[in-house]
Amino acid sequence: MKTKLSLLVTALLFVYQVNAQNILTVDNSEGANAQYSSLQGAISAASDGDTIYVHASITNYGEIVINKKLTLIGFGHSDPDKRTYITNANFSSNSSNSKLSGFYVTSNVFSSSPNQLSNLSIENNFISSILYFGNAGADNVIIRGNIINAIGTTNNSNNAYTNTIISNNIFTGALYVYNHDSITIKNNIFSNTTGSRQIVNNNSDTGNLTVQNNIIYRSYYSTLNVNSAGVIYEYCLAYNRSSGNLTDLDGTNNLNNQNPLFVEDNDNATFTRNDDFHLQEGSPAIGAGTDGIDIGLYDGTPFIFNNYGYSNGIPIVKITSITDRVASGQELSVTINTNAN
């Protein structure tokens, strides 16, 4: 009898075979027939340049240490039926040029290499706690499409990232920056419901951090002031969803205390998978960003934020129905849906 797993693995192998040196599959579900049941075991067995596809599972794959150039692709983080859980992801020595996409991270993503890493891509993940760059840090980093609590901390030893693009993310906490002259922050949504600061320049004595096209979407009973020393807002929108007022953003061409008019914000607070942060017709954020692009997550670039954490450009194969058992020689009835994000 063919199983759902074997069909899914076959489809994914076909997709990836022309795009990577080797393909490794991991599934720790009971009865699975992937190549590995341990994600760290697959990482240890992999070679530089390999892609590892990690199946969804109700069992967390635990903490992983990435110590070579790898592309790690999880199924996603917010599908109601399937998620790929890990506890921590540690970009260790020799992990330059690696990518982490499609994971539900129950704790932290961080770097610990004594030598500076470069060309890291962190996309389409749910990061419950903090993304931080310690030790020698990382240069040339792309952070996009994530739902994330915080990047960096008040301790600058965790903010060792440079030449970094932070875009198309939803933040539920704060963003801390030290190397402000090389950090691009654009087209994010900040929806922190506690505290006051959203974006913090930890090195404001040496210059300003300019951020563009972001939406600050908060609920505060009194006057909300999200300004922070050395942070300049350009073409951003800030809105206090509660009854309180809002202090105008520091900077120019901003929309102060204007409702962005999202298509759907189900809980009027933090992210849920059923929210739709596209802009309704008539939203003041449409065309109000730099060069006439929209303010918010959807800026018209090829990268498209999606609520489920599916990796962009990779088809998602889902079996919606399958015959449980068939006799030898009889037909197996399977219904398969697929989409490419």
C-alpha positions, -999 to 999 in steps of 0.1 A, spaced: 0 0 0 13 35 -8 11 60 20 6 97 22 42 101 33 57 83 4 37 103 -21 47 136 -4 83 127 -4 83 117 -40 67 150 -50 92 171 -30 121 152 -43 110 159 -79 107 196 -70 141 199 -54 163 175 -75 175 202 -99 180 229 -72 205 213 -47 236 192 -45 218 165 -24 183 162 -9 178 148 26 144 142 42 136 141 79 105 129 97 103 119 133 67 107 131 59 72 141 60 49 111 76 75 88 100 63 60 120 95 55 158 91 53 163 104 89 142 107 120 167 131 137 171 165 122 205 169 139 215 135 125 206 147 90 227 179 95 256 158 106 253 135 76 248 164 51 275 180 29 280 217 22 253 229 -2 227 202 6 190 208 12 172 192 41 134 190 39 119 185 74 84 171 75 57 184 98 53 166 131 36 169 164 70 160 180 95 188 183 128 181 165 147 198 194 177 221 193 198 221 161 233 233 155 240 243 119 277 239 112 279 239 74 263 255 44 228 241 43 193 250 32 167 238 58 131 238 47 103 230 71 67 225 61 55 257 78 45 271 112 8 279 113 -10 253 92 -38 241 114 -29 205 106 9 204 101 38 223 116 75 218 118 87 225 154 123 230 166 134 244 199 165 265 190 185 270 159 222 278 164 241 291 134 276 278 144 310 279 127 311 272 90 273 279 85 278 309 62 254 309 32 228 289 50 190 293 50 163 285 76 127 286 63 93 273 74 99 264 111 80 270 143 108 279 167 96 275 203 126 294 217 155 313 199 174 315 167 210 327 172 246 327 160 275 314 182 304 313 158 338 327 170 343 339 133 319 362 116 293 345 95 280 358 62 250 355 38 224 340 62 187 339 52 160 335 78 126 334 62 90 323 69 96 312 105 76 317 137 102 327 163 86 326 197 114 343 216 145 361 202 166 362 170 201 374 181 236 375 167 263 369 193 301 363 193 315 375 160 280 380 146 269 379 110 272 401 79 248 402 49 217 388 65 182 386 51 154 384 77 119 384 60 85 369 61 88 359 98 65 362 127 89 371 154 90 383 190 122 403 190 155 408 172 185 416 194 184 427 231 193 456 253 227 439 256 248 449 225 267 417 226 236 402 210 233 428 183 264 419 162 247 420 128 256 442 98 245 448 62 211 433 71 177 437 54 148 432 78 116 433 58 81 419 55 80 406 91 54 408 118 69 418 152 52 411 185 80 426 205 109 450 199 137 454 174 172 464 188 199 477 165 235 487 171 251 489 137 224 514 125 244 526 94 241 493 77 206 480 86 176 483 64 142 481 81 112 484 58 77 471 53 72 454 86 43 454 110 49 461 147 20 449 169 35 449 204 6 452 229 28 460 259 55 486 266 62 516 245 93 511 224 92 492 191 125 500 173 155 509 194 188 524 183 213 512 209 240 533 193 221 566 189 251 587 200 268 579 167 239 586 143 203 579 134 186 548 123 161 555 94 131 531 90 107 532 61 72 519 51 65 502 84 31 500 103 31 504 140 -2 489 151 -7 491 188 -34 492 215 -27 516 244 -52 532 268 -33 564 272 -12 585 248 11 561 228 46 573 221 67 548 201 96 573 194 130 563 206 163 583 206 181 581 172 152 565 153 138 584 123 105 572 107 99 579 70 67 570 51 55 550 81 20 546 96 13 545 133 -21 537 148 -34 534 184 -63 510 182 -74 518 217 -90 550 230 -57 568 237 -40 593 215 -7 589 197 24 611 196 34 619 161 63 598 147 97 615 146 105 620 109 88 629 76 59 618 54 44 597 81 7 589 87 0 595 124 -29 577 141 -46 566 110 -62 532 107 -44 511 80 -77 493 73 -64 457 71 -87 432 53 -91 412 84 -77 414 119 -96 388 138 -84 394 173 -76 431 170 -43 424 186 -15 400 178 -11 376 148 -34 347 141 -32 326 110 -66 338 99 -56 375 99 -52 392 65 -29 421 66 -35 431 30 -49 466 27 -86 473 20 -96 496 -8 -94 531 6 -66 524 31 -44 555 36 -13 532 34 -19 523 -3 7 540 -24 19 561 6 54 545 10 87 553 -6 85 556 -44 47 551 -42 47 516 -29 23 504 -2 32 508 35 31 474 53 39 438 45 30 437 9 53 460 -10 50 446 -46 83 427 -45 86 391 -56 88 380 -20 53 375 -6 45 372 31 22 343 39 5 335 72 14 298 72 52 300 68 53 282 35 86 287 17 83 310 -12 87 294 -46 83 259 -33 51 240 -41 32 228 -11 17 194 -16 -13 184 6 -33 152 4 -69 160 13 -82 125 10 -69 90 6 -82 55 7 -70 39 39 -65 4 26 -69 -13 -8 -65 -49 -18 -35 -60 -38 -40 -50 -75 -68 -25 -68 -67 12 -73 -58 37 -46 -79 68 -46 -60 100 -36 -69 137 -38 -39 160 -39 -39 198 -38 -7 218 -45 2 255 -47 34 275 -52 38 306 -30 
